[in-house]
Amino acid sequence: MPPEKEDIRNLSLEELKEVFSRWEEAEFRAAQMFKWLYQKNVQDLKQMTDFPRKLIAELEKRFFISSLVCLKTLAAKDGTKKFLWQLEDGHSIETVFIPEKSRRTLCLSTQVGCKFACPFCVSGSKGFVRQLRVAEIVGQILEAQRQTGLQMTNVVMMGIGEPLDNYENLVKAIRIINHPEGLSIGARKITVSTCGLVPGILKLKKLGLQVELSVSIHATTDDLRDKLVPINRRYNLERLLAACREYFESTDRVITFEYALIEGVNDSGFDAQRLGDMAQSLKAKVNLIPCNPNMSFCYRGSTEGRVKDFQRIVRSRGARVTIRSTRGSEIQAACGQLAFDREAAEEKGCQSRP
Ligand code: SAH
């Protein structure tokens, strides 16, 4: 691929309009093209049959449509599917498809690797490689729809990477996913999950996109959160909760606190009380996830009984709380099990506790 060419799906609708207006073409071409790219899912500009051939030739001089090559698909018994894609530069990322009765959710990656190094999450175990481009974020939906033959109804940015650390591309991708001429998925069916990048939360609030926000809380004291979610050393719980309050008050979207329960680490009754109080004061929902095992973090998820007790205590403080059902664990598709290079993570092995 000549390097000077750009994937046309990196462009927003406005940018496409600018291109056509610069070329003295009609503005409606932009929306027409969006339909071909995101609704008809074409893989070649030549397939846009209602475009004049001369215009296609012009477009082809400057743009192309990249593809995510499917290296592997793993299917779990519960219908969850994990896709391993190869990007144009050889790096790979993963996407998880989670079918339920009333919705079809796709869990997207936003970066190759991750900078934030939460010790229980395998995605961060090899550090950060690069940002995903807009076309690569949106491309995961297009390819998954092609592979499954199904339209996605919900999108969660909970795969590899930290979405708010790839802010510009994330927002452009969300606008394409949300646009009626694009993938047409409602903003409220798009969830951005963050480990707590306060400036990103505040920027997203200002945009007023109405997307759902999930915050990976995992600890209720700064001492513990500094260890479990190291970005806490930069943006502590006080600042994080203040940003959550601003997001909630200005968008009216209920925030979800994700909390991975780790046996003997963050699953005490006091943790549950503090979490319940935090959530209650923000009218936030709590989503408990028994921490999924991975080979480089030598702790166990809390037992089922402990998770239930924890839930009861959180609820007793007046907060809404659910337990997330673990999907696709036998294919390593569950939370925190996605890695751009699993083998390296597995080589590290487990040195201390099982
Ligand atoms: N960087 C973003 C999005 C990716 S992680 C974030 O931190 O929110 C998606 C969710 O999976 C986060 O809540 C994350 O904390 C959680 N997670 C990571 N590893 C996990 C594990 N081993 N068990 C359970 N949840 C985990």
Boltz pocket constraint, residues with backbone or C-beta under 6 A from the ligand:
constraints:
  - pocket:
      binder: B
      contacts: [[A, 118], [A, 120], [A, 121], [A, 122], [A, 157], [A, 158], [A, 159], [A, 160], [A, 161], [A, 162], [A, 163], [A, 193], [A, 194], [A, 195], [A, 196], [A, 214], [A, 215], [A, 216], [A, 258], [A, 260], [A, 289], [A, 290], [A, 291], [A, 292], [A, 293], [A, 294], [A, 335], [A, 336], [A, 337]]
      max_distance: 6.0
